[in-house]
Amino acid sequence: MERIICVLIGYAFGLFQTGYIYGKAHNIDIRSQGSGNAGTTNALRTLGWKAGVATLLGDAFKCVFAVLTVQAIYRNSCGDILPLLSMYAGMGAVLGHNYPFYLGFKGGKGIAATAGLLLSTTPWWMVLICLFVFVGLVAATKYVSVGSLVVVIVYLIEIVYLGQSGTFGMEANYLYETYAIAAFLMILAFYKHRANIGRLLNGTENKLSIGKANKK
């Protein structure tokens, strides 16, 4: 039951669609611009760098807040599996971000929300590793999708490393469950980026650019 509650809490936080809300405040439906995605990259390309930064921070920290809420609720009663419950909250936030019911289940791709889970579940030096990997790859290739996909792989590796090193302090069955969630989030990211992967293979993927959509 705790797992379901954590997913629902995360999903509720994930429904805060920063890019969509930012666009609406400027009389623009971001889903009708650029790629039609409500995430950070499309906000950056179509609404400018301020929108991109606001969307990135909003989408990341809604996941952080979801994890903190779950930790506050279950710290005393389920402290022994708190890392696992935190992962469920993060998964819920990503699902809420990707599939918001009130927008016809058309949201973002979950990378910024997953970044929030990264901030909430790994040490600072692992956060820096992912940051350097992402920035380095995007700088080298100009493809945000490449940096995003590699980072979710690195995050899975980090979670497994933390679990196997005893950092989480959970029994093996809970650790495997935690790994499964991280693996699911990686697979979901690849699924949401399937069109990008196709364009990368065809050499037609859009490179990073910063634009400003015309207000309607």
C-alpha positions, 0 to 999 in steps of 0.5 A: 500500500505504501508503494501505491501511495508514494506513486500517487503522491509523486504523480500529483507533484508531476502534474505541475507542468512548468513549461505548459504553465509558463507558456500559458502565462505568455499566451502560448500553448507550448504543445503547439510549438516546436516539437509539441513537447511540454518539457525543457528542451522545447521550452528553450527552443520555442520560448527562450532561455528564461523559459528553458531554465524555469521549466528545468528547475520547476520540473526537477524540483517538483520531483524533489518535493515529491521525494521529500514529502514521502520521506517526511511521511514515512521516515518513522514508520518505514525508515528501513525502506525509505530509499525504495519509497523515494524511488517510487515517489520519483517514478510517480513524478516522472509519470505525472510529468510525462502523462498528465491526465488533464492535458490528455496525457501529453506531457514531457519526456521526463528527463528534468523530473528524473534529474530531480530524482537524481538530486534526491537519491544520490550523493553530490559527487554522483550528481556532478558526474551526471552533470558533467556527462550531460553537459559534455555530450551536449556541448560535443554533439549539440544533441540534447537527446544524446546527453539525456539518454546517456545520463539515464544509463549513468543514473541506473549504474549509480543506483546499482553501485549505491545499492551494492555498496550498502549505501541504501542499507536495505535487504536484497529484495528491496534493492532489486526492486529499487534497481527495477525502478531505475531500469524502468525510468531508463527504458521509459526515457528511451521510449519517450525519445524513440523519435529522437533516436530514429532521427539520430540514426537518420542524421536528421535530429535537431541540434540545440538552439535557443529561440523565442516563439511569437506570442499569440 
